[in-house]
Amino acid sequence: MGVKIAVVGAGSTYTPELVDGLATRADRLPVDELALLDIDADRLEIVSGLAGRMLRRRGWSGRLTTTLDRDVALDGASFVILQLRVGGQAARLVDETLPLRFGCIGQETTGPGGFAKALRTVPLVLDIAETAGRRSAPGAWILDFTNPVGIVTQALLDAGHRAIGLCNVAINLQRRIAASRGVSPDRVQLEHVGLNHLTWERAVFLDGRDILPEMLADDIATTAMAEELGFPVELLRSLHALPSYYLHYFYQTSEVLAEEKAGHTRAAEVMEIERGLLELYRDPTLDVKPALLEERGGAFYSEAAAQLMASLHSGTGDVQVVNVRNAGALPDQPADDVIEIPARIDRDGAHPLPLEPLAPEMRGLVQHVKAYERLTIDAAMSGDRNTALRALMSNPLVGEWSVAVPLLDALLDANRVHLPRFFPATRD
């Protein structure tokens, strides 16, 4: 029996990636209907046009529907995929530039920019999840790819929804390591631990054997890996682990801040890439995802998304890295914390694999950031300025009261139109 998949935020330029992944896994995930939902009719028409051509080219037999109506999209869905961006790239540009005025990192998922994005996003996602709970198929899954994934997934699970969060950081690194070793990706498994966008690879298993120690002992291999990740060789060897890219913001704060103050913003780059992608998508002869999409930053997004849905549907029990409740997997973290670790996937969901405790330097940062995440969820849902201030002050990339107070005022004011809980008058 086939399934219905609803994609919320389907006007995203990532959607062709997702469509490509679904089309290649039709044997494990028979899709009767793919419903594409967005609030932007023009973008939805452009993106769905390419999606339809891609699916026809693959000989897909399912039904593709596009709609601006949330209820229509969610009705009977077995999987609800969230890939939305409140405020679009314009809001992201503010996230990346406004904090710089206060001497803070500007980034869309961590630091004060990620905080602002969470305030905009969490209430909307929970509202959509409530609708999905009423209208989707019994036992439907909400799969969150919307950043900040860790915060959004924590909010979904705390509200009682059947949800799993997913990011492409782990699968991207797994594929790169496999390619460097000249082996198929299924032979490589990572011991990926931490929070979303705050993770380390503590082991790299090749055919079940941890090769990370020998990788770090090999000068050539370590230098290549350090250059690829953008960290000093000595840092990798000191940690005995591979830090994710996002740990730049914590381990090399001054260096990153200086680069950002020099004028570089990823948001501006993405805006230009998206303009080019949408122009390509308009071409009625295009029926494959264009090469330019690789520059958008969603490498292996389609594989991670489709693989997770296929495994939940078929119950294969394979191991994937997901955002899920800890449930004792990391013994030094609270059981109800959402963390990003390997889990075994079957029809009942994601079952986290047991792991050794985090090293002190990892544990301290994870606990610090998790406290910030929980406060941020409380602030997003309550619209309480004092809670928001405590959340922002507890963020390791802000820290100081004297910075947090004026920074919060600026962030709230810049996002006023998207924050009705903080500005009730904007509801009218």
Buried (B, 14 or more C-beta within 10 A) or exposed (E): EBBBBBBBBBBBBBBBBBBBBBBBBBEBBBBBBBBBBBEBEEBBBBBBBBBBBBBEEBEBEBEBBBBEEBEBBBBBBBBBBBBBBBBBBEBBBBBBBBBBEBEBBBBBBBBBBBBBBBBBBBBBBBEBBEBBBEBBBEEBBBBBBBBBBBBBBBBBBBBEBBBBBBBBBBBBBBBBBBEBBEEEBEEBBBBBBBBBBBBBBBBBBBEEEBBBEEBBEEEEBBEBBBEBBBBEBEBBEEBEBBBBBBBBBBBBBEEBBEEBEEEEBBBBEBBEBBEBBBEBBEEEEBBEBBEBBEBBBBBBBBBBBBBBBBBBBBEBEBBBBBBBBBBEBBEBBEEEBBBBBBBBBBEEBBBBEEBEEBBEEBBEBBBBBBBBBBBBBBBBBEBBEEBBBBBBBBBBBBBEEEBBBEBBEBBBEBBEEBBBBBBEEEEE
